[in-house]
Amino acid sequence: MKILVTGATGSVGEHIVKQLLLSQVEVRALSRSHKNTGLPAKAQTVVGDLDNPETLEVHLKSIDSLFLITQSEQTEARFLANQRIIQLAKEANVKRIVALMDYEGNPIENIIKESGMEWTIIRPSEFMKNALYFWADSIQNEGIVRTGFPETLSVRIHEADIAAVAVKALVEDGHHKKIYNLTGPQSLSIREMVRQISDITGKPIELIELTEEQVRRNSKHQGYDDDFIEYFIIGMAKNPPKSAYTILDTVEQLTGKPARTFAQWVTENKYYFV
Ligand SMILES: NC(=O)c1ccc[n+]([C@@H]2O[C@H](COP(=O)([O-])OP(=O)(O)OC[C@H]3O[C@@H](n4cnc5c(N)ncnc54)[C@H](OP(=O)(O)O)[C@@H]3O)[C@@H](O)[C@H]2O)c1
């Protein structure tokens, strides 16, 4: 079986590549460049750009299944590019597509469902790895986390668990026409996650609570536009939808193993915080 993994150098894709290589599967790992991919030597790195679908055509012609990341921001150009990739995959007789979405899904889902290929859609909750993007630098440099809404709960998921479900759907039968919403095993507040990072790394961390106004100002300074700040940064953090903190057991049901905890994720990644 031959599988093309897009986003292969990303947080989920890197786990998918490693896990696929454990089963007897030929992995083609897509990146925009051959340089510094950090991918295992056993994976064949192929070059292509999701924003330029024709660059994928040659790779799609020699595979059985496709793992497709769909970027959160579905601009019209992105939507059209994804639509073209799906069309090229169908023309190339790709049998199966497994697509990674946001938790709420996105408009490309309908194109996938109507593609005529076997399809599975994966909608994970927020990634545990976001702790790196938002907190690692200030923890490392100052021993501080600055955040708004520290009591907000979320069911963050370990990226390796998303990958484990994707790998099942890629290599096993029985996942056609399935939409899998995935979460981690605990609903944790930011304050609790920071406490766990501190305990596991042995580094004291001060949590400084920002006001709503400060969050708005900082986000603007970081280049986010007003709509994004109101909806995602303030809205989701202040009044998160029930799905953001409701634990699902989908990972365990599908993989037969309990979903990995945040403490496990921190233990694996603690060198980023010290
Ligand atoms: N973070 C979250 O909490 C969250 C939650 C739910 C869903 N998601 C979704 O999960 C998806 C994957 O996220 P991730 O964290 O695994 O990715 P990531 O770590 O941000 O890495 C991005 C990956 O996408 C590839 N990529 C980006 N633009 C590309 C392009 N134009 N052509 C080809 N490859 C491109 C990069 O490959 P190269 O740099 O090697 O080219 C890299 O492998 C995201 O699109 C996001 O919408 C994220």
The ligand as an ORCA input file, in Angstrom:
! r2SCAN-3c Opt
* xyz 0 1
  N      -3.542     23.666     16.187
  C      -4.745     23.258     16.511
  O      -5.167     23.371     17.674
  C      -5.632     22.611     15.452
  C      -6.828     22.044     15.852
  C      -7.615     21.403     14.888
  C      -7.193     21.348     13.578
  N      -6.015     21.922     13.210
  C      -5.622     21.823     11.786
  O      -4.578     20.895     11.644
  C      -3.855     21.219     10.446
  C      -2.458     20.677     10.545
  O      -1.836     21.301     11.579
  P      -0.380     20.911     12.029
  O      -0.260     21.564     13.404
  O      -0.102     19.464     11.875
  O       0.494     21.673     11.009
  P       1.755     22.512     11.353
  O       2.527     21.865     12.443
  O       1.350     23.933     11.482
  O       2.600     22.335     10.022
  C       2.096     22.746      8.803
  C       2.343     21.619      7.826
  O       1.654     21.940      6.637
  C       2.569     21.937      5.576
  N       2.162     23.005      4.656
  C       1.768     24.255      4.983
  N       1.471     24.936      3.866
  C       1.690     24.102      2.816
  C       1.576     24.229      1.422
  N       1.169     25.360      0.834
  N       1.875     23.165      0.654
  C       2.324     22.002      1.215
  N       2.449     21.821      2.548
  C       2.141     22.861      3.334
  C       3.933     22.148      6.149
  O       4.854     21.508      5.297
  P       6.285     22.123      4.850
  O       6.558     23.315      5.729
  O       7.251     20.985      5.089
  O       6.121     22.452      3.420
  C       3.798     21.428      7.482
  O       4.029     20.051      7.331
  C      -3.932     22.723     10.308
  O      -4.189     23.045      8.974
  C      -5.102     23.134     11.216
  O      -6.143     23.708     10.471
  C      -5.207     22.536     14.122
*
